[in-house]
Amino acid sequence: MSTIKTFYLSRVLGSRIFSSELDVIGKLEDIIVDVSYERPKIVAVKIKTKKNHQEFDSGPFDLIKRQGKYYLVCKDLKPINLSKINHVYLAKQILDRQIVDVNGRKVVRVNDLRFAMIPSGTFLVAVDVGIEGLLRRLGLAKPLKFILKPLGLTIPSKFMPWDEVEHINLPNLSIKISSPYSKLLTLHPSDIADIIEELDRNSQIDFMNTIDEEKAADVFEELEQDVQISLLENLPVHKAADVLEKMPADEAADILDDLDKEKAEELLNEMEKEASDEVRELMEYPENTVGSLMTTDFIAFKKELTVQQTIEELRKLKPESDSIYYLYVLDNDEKLLGTVSLRDLIVSEPDTKLIDIMNQRVIKLQDYDKIDDLAEIISKYNLLAIPVVDSYSKLLGMILIDDVVFTLLKSRKRKL
């Protein structure tokens, strides 16, 4: 018999629990931890006796190993009130659940849990997400190691320290393990989207509900269409509407076009009127027209504005990088007159008017033009964006090269 200082959950589940007099109390069904600690501390055990199933304050306990099996020796079991403790049942609520490996940018499964016993208590220190953890639970780890050792082979193992665990799907619980998704949100939105797509639907909804609308919108744009639709159908209406409001109007319109009409109308009614009206206008364009593809987020200034005034306005606006490819110059009727590049703006004298430095030879499209020739126009003129006007030359929006590429790729996928 030997005393253990570290152990795995799989080694003790289902094992017998002894009193200090070494009388059998019952079998261990689960271990309960208090997650208020930096590393969750074991505070209770769930025991199956001959009569019932009951939770007890575990108190100080020893873990002994006898003939290859592990047993808990509890010195002072007593009833416990779990309602006052921020607790989690490890076998029921953590084992086999999903967590996010932020460094590997992927979703992994909890195959086992590792504990450390120190004078102040027993703490959960690591999550086993490797194949060894799964084999350990099946009772195959040791036999397989024995077979592989003469061949110089080992079983792959992978542990994540508990304090690096980012997300755990805890059904029917309101607790949070740490700052919600703090590590996950440091990744690029496209990486976050890839991870979210691997999660089950409940975890996806929990993620979108937890983070702020700005970040949710960035991630939402990168998700596959079926995931976008699923989330909009299952998120609370106010949350879904808030996310759509933060997205570019053209992106929101594309998503709502693919949604059930009644649901789309419900979300539009929940959105702020200005944002909703903008999206509705874009949704009215037929699918194969330029207007259906344009974004209404563009930067335009009146022709009489000076270089200095324009720069000051840009500082106030702090526009996104993709909306500042070109600055559009308008007359008093909002008609497109020309474009000004950032280079021309910087090298010109501060009191120079935009009308005096603008390029009047503007390649433009009308909102009801067909999108078939877009790729050829962008390639021919080496453009990053194309302004879109109505039949009266009033500037309505612009088409970004990114959207053109996306449309072409989507069209190719449909053909395949």
N, C-alpha and C positions, 0 to 999 in steps of 0.2 A: 504494500500500500504506500502511495506517495502523495504529497500535497502539491496542488497545482497553483501556479500564479497567473497563467493565461489559459483561456479555453475558448471553444467555439460553441455557439448556440446548438448546433446540430449534435454535439457530443452529449448534451444534457437533456434535451427534449425527450420525454418518455421514460427517463430514468427514475429510479426510486429516490425518495427524499427521506432522510433519517433524522430523528431527533438527536439531541446531544447524548441520550442514553443508547443510541443506535437502534431504536425501535422504528419500524417502517411507518411513515405517516401517510404516504400515498405516492402517486406518480406526478412528475412535473409536466404540466400541460403548456405553460407559457411563463415567460419572464417579463415583468413589467418595470419600465424605467421612467424616471423623472427627467424630462427633456429640458427642464429649466437650467440644468447644469451645462457648462460648456461642452462636456462629454456626458451623455446620459448616464445616470447612476441607477443601478438596480435598487429598487425600493420594495418590490413585492413579487410574489410568485403565485401562479394559479395552479392549484393542486387538485388532482382527481383522487378522491378517496372512495371507499366502498359505498358511502352513502350519497355523496354529492360532489359538486365542483365548487371550489371556494378560493377567494383571493386572501392572502395573508401578507402582513408586513414581514419581509424576509429577515430583517435584522442582520447582524453579523453572521456570516455562514462560512463554512469551509467546503472545499471541493476536493474529494479524494478519488484516486484511481485505483481500482482493484480488478486484476485480471483483464485489463484492457478496457474496462468500463468505468464511466464517471458517475459519481453520486454526490448530491448535496447533503451536507450535514448542517441543519438549521438549529441554532442554539436557543432561539426564543421566538417561535412563531406566535403571532397574535393578529386578530382581525384588523383590517385597515380600511379607512374611508378614502377611496380614490377620487372622490368628487373635488377634494381640495388640492389635488396634485395634477400638474400638467403632465399627464402620463401617456404612455404608448405600450400596447401589447406587441412585443417583438415578433413572435411567431405569426400572430394573426394579422398584424398591420404593417410589418416591415418586410419580413421574409417573402421572397418572390415578387416584391414590388419593383417598380421602375425608379431608377435614379439617373441623373445626368452626369456623365463623365465630361466635365467642361474641357479638360485638356485634350481629350480624344475627340471632342465634339460629337458625341454619340450617346445614345440611350443604352444603359446596361441594366441587368437584373441583379437583385440582391440574392446571392446564392447561399450566403452564410454570414454570420456576425461574430466578431472577435472581441473578447473582453480581457481586461487587465484587473488583477486583484492587488490593491495596495492598502495600507493601514486605514485610510479614510473611507474606503468602500470599494465596490466593484463597478467598473465603468466600461461602457461600450466605446471602443477605441478605433475600430476599423470595420469596413464592409468588404466582404469577399465577393468579388464580381467575376472571378475566374472559373475555369472548368474544374479546378481542384476542389473548390467549394461545393460544386454540384456533386462530384464523385464522392466527396466526404459524406454527404447526406445519404447517398445511396449505399454507403458502406463499401465502396469500391476503390477508394483512394489508396489505402495501404496495400491491398493485393496488387494493384496496377503498378504502384511504385516498386514493389518487389520484383515484378516481371521486367520492368523497364531498366532497373538499375544496372544489370550486367551489360545492357546494350548502350549504356552511357546516355540514356534518355531521361527526361524529367517531365512531369505534368505541368503545363503552364499554370502559373498562379498570378492573380492580380488583386491587389488590395487598394482600397481608397480610405485614407484616414477620415474618421467621422467628421472632423471639422472642415473637410473639403467637400462633403456631400452637399450637393446643390439643391436637388429637388427630390422629394419622395411623395408618391401618391398615397395619401392617408385618407381612405374613404371614411366619410361620416365624422370627420374630426375638424375642429375649428382651429387647432393649434398650428403654429409654424415652427419649424425646426430652427431657423435662423432668419436673417433678413431675406425676405422672399426673392429668390432668383438673383441675388446680388452678383454672383459670379457669372451666371449665364448671361446676364444683360451686358457684360463687358464685351461679348462677342459681336461680330458683324451681324446685322439683321438676317442676311441670307444664311449664315451658319446657324443662327437661332431657329430659323424657319425649318432647316433640315432636321434639327433635333426635335422640334415640336411635331413634325410630321410623323416621327417614330413613336410618339406617345399615344396612349389610348385617348378616346374622346373626352373622358372626364378630366384627364390631366391637361389636355389642350384647353378646355374651357376654364379650368382653374388658373392656368397661366395667363390667359387673356383677361380674366377678371381681376387678377392680382396686380398686374403692371399698369402704369399710367397710359393714357390714350395716345400720347405722342409716340411712345416706344411701340405700343401695340399696333399702331398704324404702319410704322416702318416694317415690322415683322410681317404684318398681314399682307403687304404688297408682295412679299417674297414667297408666300405659301402657294402650293398647288391649288388649282381651282376647286377641286372637290373638297379640300380642307377648308378653304374660304367659305364655301357654301354651307358646309356642315356647321362651322362656327357661327355664322350669321343666323342659322336656323335654331341654334341651341343657346346662344348667349342671351342674357337679359336684353330686352329691346333697347333700353336706354344706353347700355354699354356698347352694343353693336352700332347704334346711331352715333355715339360719341367718337368711335373709332373711324367710322366712315367720314365724319366731318373733318378729321385730321388728315385724311388722305387727299391726294390730288383729285380734283373733281372727275377727271377722265378715268382714273383708276376705279373710283367708286362707281361710276356709271357702268363700266365694263362688268364689274362684279354683280351689280343689281340687275343688269340685263339678263344674267344667267340664273337669277333667283326666281322662285315662284312669284307671280305677279302680286298676289295678295300680301305676301311677306315683304316684297320690295316696297309696296305702297305703305305698309305699316312703318317700315324703317324711315322712309322719306318723310312721313308725317311727324316722326319723332325728332328728326334732325332740325337744326336751326333753319329758319325760312330762307335766309340768303344762300346757305350752302345747299339746301334742298332744291331751290329754284335753279341753281347752277347745274346741278347734277341732272335734273329733269330735262333741261334744255339739251344737254349732250345725249341723253337717252332717246331723244326724239329723232336723231339722225339715223338714217338707214345704215346698216352694218358695213356696207362696202364704200361708204363715203368718207372723205377727208375729215369732216366734222366729227364723226364717231371716234376718231383717233386723236384728235387734238387735245391739248391741255390748255386750260384758261389761266394758268399761272405764268404770266409773262411780265416783262418790265418794259414800260413805255413812258415817254415823256413828250411834252408839247414842244413844238419846234422853236419857240422863242426862249426856252430855258438855256441858261449859260452852262458852260462846262463845270464851273464851281458849284452852281446850284444843283446840278445833276449829281455830282459826287457827294454832296451833302445829303441829298435824298437817298442815295444808295446806302450810305452809312446808317441812315435811319431804318431803311427797309430790311437790311441784312438778308438779301435774297439767297435762296438755295443756289448751289453751283450750276445746276442744269437749267436754271431759268435765266441765267445771265450770259448765255452764249452770245446773244445779240441784244442791243438796246434798240427798241423801235421808236421812231420819231413820228408823231401824229400832228395833224392840224387841229383846229378848234372843233371840228366835227368828228373827231376820233378816226379820221381816215389815215391810212398808212402812207407816209411820204418817203421813208427811207430807214436805214439802219446806221448805228454807230457802234464801232468796236471798242472794247475796253482800251486797246492800244491807242486809238485816236483820241479817246477821252483823256488819257493820261498825258500824252505829249502835247496836247493843245493848250493854248493860253486860257487862264481861268475865265476871262470875260467873253470868250468866243461862244457864239450861239450854236446850238445843235444843228440848225438848218444849214449852217455854213460848213460843217465838217461831215455831214451825213452822206452816205452812199445812196444815191437815188435809184440805182439799178438793182432793184430787189426782186429776187425770185420768190414768187408767192403762189398760193393756191386758194381757190374758193372752197367754201365749206361743203358744197354739194358735188365737188369734183370726185371722180372715182379714185380709189387708193392704189389701183393697179400699177400706176407709173411712178409711185413714190420712190422706190428703190433706185430706179434709173436716174431720177432727178437729183437725189442726194449724192449719188455716185458721180454723176456728170459734173456737178458744180461744187463737189467737195464740201457739203454743208453739214453742220451739226444740228441745225433746226431750220424749219421752214415756216414763215408766218402764214396764217390762214385768215382770209377776209371774206366778207359777204359780197353780194353783187354790187354794192355801192362803195367797195374798197374800205369799209370800216373794219378795223382790226378786231378779230374775235378770239384768236388764240394762236398757238403754234404747235407744230409737230416735231418731236425730238427724234433724233436718229435711233435712240434706244427703243422707242415705241415701234419704229418701223421694223427694226431687227426682230423684236418680240412678235410682231404681227406675222412676219414672214416665217418665223420658226413655228408659230402656232398653226399657220396654214399648211406647212409641210407635215406636221404631226397628223393633221386631219387626213391628209392624202394617204399617209402611211397606214 
